[in-house]
């Protein structure tokens, strides 16, 4: 019995010793992991106009962000129905974008505003492609028009001008493009299908070839002074063998006041000229658009539009230009609101725009808008917008309308 007891005691001591050794090993492993984390993680998280995550070697980058626009609108017209006061979330988007293996870029953006979920951007981009530099495949904006390619986060007014009707917007396709001449010029060209919401689409028609070329013949002080010039063209086949142009004044809740109805056509072409000047806090911008529609019955129809705008920063900032994309980007106030007594950035602006949708036997009419705006940038990620729009319609239902809107905007 004594021998058995000794053996059992020895076994117990061995088990205790083994458990103690395992515990020390686990503690050492945890300590090693903690030391590694304190010494430097493989992922760096930081804020740069939004939440970003980067690997230490820079090969992997991720950004997570979104935007919310809340609009309050007041409208009045004695000549047209549908100009009623309202409120809406103009945008409620979330996105993720980034770079994988320092070679592939991607972006996915979805809008939850309105009654349905809408796919915005969904693409993969191949970087550093020989000759082409970058190739993008998926659902994104066609390279057409300065006002359209400038994000709604950074445009001067609550809505783009009425002539933006001719901008193709987002479709599914493949596009190549690159800045050249030390970022003094950009070019982009692509082939697209008519799938504006990224949904399934089957047809023998509905193709588009679209291209854009821009340049900055004058560029000084890191873009504080510049001249931007550009031109774009798009040649399109109509997937339903019809095309229709309809437009409302420059307020999203306003009803359409011009409408060509369905025009039987297999093909159309759209052209655009664009220009902008920035001289410190003063900025000018304008574009001319033209659409030619070939009719099945023979002949063609010509429609067009243009706008001209000016803006001035009372607090001394300036519009920020992105030479790699040939568009404008985020404004940074000199002093953010409530930071060291700052008042943010204040901008006043005015725009005149014109749209003509009448030619031959199509008499949809003309629309002229005068828009006045005040923008208050509280910080780089938040602003309030105040717009007043006076619209004048010349067609079979000739008349006018007055609109005012306030937007509360946050994006990151």
C-alpha positions, 0 to 999 in steps of 0.5 A, spaced: 500 500 500 505 504 501 508 503 494 501 504 491 501 511 495 508 513 493 506 512 486 499 516 486 503 522 489 508 522 484 503 522 478 499 527 482 505 531 482 507 530 475 500 532 473 501 539 477 507 540 474 505 539 467 499 544 468 503 549 471 508 549 465 502 549 460 500 555 464 506 559 463 507 557 456 500 560 455 502 566 459 508 567 455 505 566 448 499 572 450 505 576 452 509 575 446 502 577 442 501 583 446 508 585 445 508 585 438 501 589 438 505 594 442 511 594 437 507 595 431 501 592 428 500 590 421 494 594 420 494 602 421 487 605 422 487 613 421 482 618 419 483 622 413 476 625 411 474 618 412 476 612 416 482 608 413 485 602 414 492 601 411 497 595 411 504 597 413 507 596 406 502 600 403 500 594 399 493 593 402 488 599 403 481 600 405 476 606 406 469 605 409 465 611 408 458 614 406 454 620 405 447 623 408 443 629 405 437 631 408 433 636 404 427 641 406 424 644 400 419 650 398 416 650 392 410 655 388 407 655 381 401 658 379 402 655 372 404 648 374 401 642 378 406 638 383 410 644 385 409 642 393 413 643 399 417 637 401 422 634 405 427 628 403 433 624 404 436 626 397 442 621 399 443 616 404 449 612 401 455 607 404 461 605 400 467 601 401 473 602 397 481 600 397 487 597 393 489 590 394 496 587 393 498 594 390 495 592 383 487 592 384 483 597 386 475 596 387 469 600 390 462 598 392 457 604 393 450 603 395 444 608 396 438 607 401 435 613 399 428 613 396 423 607 396 429 602 393 436 600 394 440 603 388 447 601 386 451 606 384 459 604 384 461 597 383 467 596 379 474 593 379 480 597 377 487 594 374 492 599 376 499 600 372 497 597 365 502 598 360 500 604 355 493 605 358 495 606 365 488 604 369 483 600 366 476 600 370 471 594 369 464 594 372 458 600 374 461 607 374 460 614 371 461 614 363 467 620 362 463 625 360 462 632 363 465 636 368 459 637 373 457 630 372 464 627 374 465 632 380 461 628 386 455 631 388 459 632 395 463 637 392 458 641 387 457 648 388 449 647 388 444 642 391 443 640 384 446 640 377 444 644 372 438 642 367 443 641 361 446 635 365 440 631 362 445 629 357 450 626 361 450 619 361 451 618 368 453 611 371 452 605 366 456 598 366 462 597 362 470 598 361 474 604 361 481 606 360 484 613 362 490 616 365 493 623 367 499 625 362 504 631 361 505 631 368 498 631 370 496 637 366 492 633 361 487 627 362 484 622 357 479 617 358 475 612 354 470 606 354 465 602 352 458 601 356 451 598 356 445 602 358 444 599 365 443 605 369 442 601 376 447 596 374 441 591 373 441 585 369 440 587 361 439 583 355 438 586 348 442 587 341 442 594 342 444 599 348 451 600 347 455 606 348 462 609 346 464 615 350 471 619 351 473 625 354 479 629 354 481 635 359 487 640 360 490 645 364 493 650 360 494 655 366 496 651 373 499 655 379 500 655 386 498 648 387 491 649 383 489 655 387 490 659 380 488 655 374 484 654 367 481 648 366 478 646 358 475 639 356 471 636 351 467 629 351 463 625 346 458 619 346 456 615 340 450 611 343 445 606 340 438 606 343 436 599 346 429 600 346 429 603 339 426 609 342 429 615 346 426 620 351 428 627 354 425 630 360 427 635 365 425 638 371 427 645 374 434 644 379 430 642 385 430 634 385 422 634 388 420 638 382 416 635 377 418 635 369 416 641 365 419 639 359 418 632 355 419 630 348 416 623 349 418 617 345 422 618 339 423 612 334 431 612 333 436 607 333 442 612 334 444 618 337 450 622 339 452 627 345 457 632 345 460 637 350 465 642 351 467 645 358 471 650 362 473 653 369 477 658 372 479 659 379 483 665 381 483 664 389 477 665 392 473 666 385 471 661 381 467 660 374 465 654 370 461 653 364 459 647 359 455 647 353 451 640 351 449 638 344 445 631 343 443 629 335 438 624 335 437 620 328 430 618 327 428 612 324 423 615 319 429 619 316 433 626 318 435 628 325 433 632 331 438 637 335 437 639 342 442 643 347 443 646 353 448 650 357 450 653 364 454 658 366 456 659 374 460 663 378 462 663 386 466 666 391 469 664 398 468 670 403 472 667 408 478 666 403 478 659 401 478 656 393 475 651 389 480 644 390 482 641 383 484 634 382 488 634 376 488 626 376 481 626 374 480 633 371 474 635 376 473 638 383 474 635 390 473 637 397 474 644 400 477 645 406 475 651 411 481 655 413 478 654 420 473 649 422 467 652 425 467 652 433 475 651 432 479 656 435 473 661 434 473 659 427 466 660 422 468 655 417 468 657 410 462 661 407 461 661 399 456 665 395 454 663 388 450 664 382 448 660 376 444 661 369 442 655 365 438 653 359 435 647 356 432 647 349 428 640 347 424 643 341 426 641 334 422 640 327 416 637 330 418 636 337 416 642 341 417 640 348 419 647 349 425 651 353 427 651 360 431 657 363 433 657 371 437 662 375 439 659 381 442 663 387 446 659 393 450 660 399 454 654 402 457 654 409 462 649 410 462 647 417 468 643 416 471 638 411 466 633 412 459 637 413 456 643 410 449 647 409 447 649 403 441 654 401 438 655 394 433 659 391 431 657 384 427 661 379 425 657 373 421 660 366 418 655 362 416 656 354 412 651 351 405 649 350 404 650 358 408 656 358 409 659 366 414 659 371 416 657 378 419 659 384 423 654 389 427 654 395 431 649 399 436 647 404 440 641 405 444 638 411 450 634 408 455 630 412 460 625 408 466 621 410 
